[in-house]
Amino acid sequence: MKTSLSTTLLILLFLVSACQKSGSGSAEPPVLIPTIAKGADVSWVTQMESSGIKFYNSSGTQVECMQLLQSLGMNSIRLRVWVNPAGGWNNAADVVAKAIRAKNLGMKLMIDFHYSDTWADPGNQAKPVAWSAQDATALQTSVYNHTLSVMNDLKANGISPEWVQVGNETNDGMLWPEGKASTNMANYAKFFIAGYNAVKAASPASKVMVHLSNGYDNALFRWNLDGLKANGAQWDVIGMSLYPSPSNWSTLTAQCLSNMNDMIARYGSEVMICEVGMSWDQSAACHAFLADIIAKVRSLPNSKGAGVFYWEPEAHNNWQGYTLGAFDNSGKPTTALDAFK
């Protein structure tokens, strides 16, 4: 087949141009945006639904909560586990029911073990009532058995969590007083190790997380994690909470970025912001904060930034006195959540 002169000239021009770009190094490679988990803790959702609370998209159409969050760019769900909670909310059966919903939407799952019958946080790490008389050795066994039982319940329903927290905001350990880190770091580590081993026994691919609050507080993280490491503990991910105000979020995210970089350099771990929140009626400031922290997590070296999760964004109308959600009083998401798109 003959080629016309004009076609030949066009081919030559294309080849010369390609060679010049290759030789000069001026051609820019495509910018790859790291894929991270973008999610929410929605542990309240079944309790809210049982109270008749509904959720709506920006057009006013009622949508199931997890599906609505997925439509806003979220790809992951976080669920807390309590041992024997009053009313049953957040017990194993409730957690599995919510986990199945997330699985059916194709969303990744984080399981957050509190090792309590109620809230565990920096100021509250109460043992479950059923474990109240146990010594440190028996508590290790209880942590292992409880963790393994819930993980096996999930496995029986075809669910393998991507991440599992062993303890929630364990700034000063867990299962007080035996596991209070400031008085017995060794026991805290033993309890963490028991949870870690149970997770890996049931689901070896799940990434185990140690989770502290105040992601800007580098001294806290070094003290806690150095103590765990010195006592034989290991983990896959370091989780952080970060709850700034509209006036200080920029300062705190800068400090958090510094801390995240230090955690990666010091321990080689992935890091994740697994709780954030800001007052629901400060949506512009919250959007700016979320966009900034998501960008900072994506900027971390070696793809060590694992993700960002909002804590109970669906809470609205002062649900249980909580005002740091990201839905307005009509049950619609605020513009803050557009940062996840």
C-alpha positions, 0 to 999 in steps of 0.5 A, a space after each residue: 500500500 502506498 503512503 501519500 507524501 503528506 501522511 509521511 511528513 505527518 508521521 515524521 513530524 510526530 516522531 521528531 516531536 516524540 524524540 525531542 520530548 523524550 530526550 529533553 525530559 520536558 514531558 511531565 508524567 501523569 500525577 497519580 492521586 493516592 487512593 485512601 480510605 474515606 469513611 465514617 463511623 456510623 455506629 449509631 445508625 441502627 439505634 437512630 433508625 429504630 427511633 424513626 430518624 431518616 436521612 435525606 440527600 440534598 434533593 430531599 429524597 430519603 436514602 439509606 445512611 450508608 448508601 448516602 455517604 457512599 454517594 458523597 465519596 466515602 468508601 469505608 465504614 467504621 463500627 464500634 463494639 461493646 461487650 454487654 451494652 445496655 439496650 444491646 446497641 453495639 453488641 456483636 449482633 448489632 455490629 454484624 448487622 451493620 457490617 453486612 449492610 456495609 459489605 453489601 454496598 462494597 464498602 471496606 470495614 473498620 472494627 473498633 473494639 472498646 473492651 467495655 460495656 460503654 464508651 472507652 476514651 482517654 478519660 474512661 476505660 471501664 472494664 465490662 461488668 462481667 470482667 470486673 473481678 478478673 485479674 490481669 491474666 484472666 483479662 488477657 484471656 477475656 480480651 482474646 476470647 471476646 475479640 476472636 468471637 466477634 471476628 468469627 461472627 463476622 467471618 461466618 457472614 463472609 466479612 473480613 475487616 480491612 482494619 481492626 482497632 484493639 482499644 479506643 483512644 487508649 492514651 492511658 491504656 485500657 481496662 482500668 485499673 489493671 491496664 492503665 498505661 501510666 501505672 502498668 504499661 506492661 499490662 496495657 501491652 499484654 492486653 493489646 497483644 491479646 487483642 492483636 493475636 485474636 484478630 490475626 487468628 481469625 483474619 490474618 489479612 486484617 490490619 491491627 490498629 492502635 488508636 490514640 486521641 489528639 493526633 497533634 500531640 507527638 509526645 503522647 504518641 511517642 510515650 504510648 507507642 514506645 511503651 507498647 513496643 518495649 513490652 513486645 507489642 506490634 501493630 500495623 496502623 497507628 490511628 489518630 483522632 482530631 477534633 479541632 475548632 473552626 479557629 484552630 484547625 489549620 494549626 492542629 492539622 499542621 501539627 498532626 502532619 508533623 506527628 504523622 511523619 514522625 510516626 512513619 519514620 519512627 515505627 514504619 507504620 501506616 497512619 490513619 485519621 480514624 476520627 474527625 468532627 466539627 460543629 455541624 453548623 460550621 460547615 464551611 470551616 469543617 469543609 476546609 479542615 476536611 479537605 486539608 487533612 485529606 490532602 495531608 494524609 495523601 501527601 505522606 511518604 511511601 503511601 503510608 497515609 491510610 485514610 480519614 474517617 468522620 465520626 458519626 456525621 449522620 448525627 443531627 437534631 442534637 442526637 444524644 447531645 452530640 453536635 459535631 456531626 455533619 448533617 443539618 436538622 432536616 437530616 441532609 448532609 452539609 457541604 462539609 462532606 463535599 470534601 470527601 468527593 
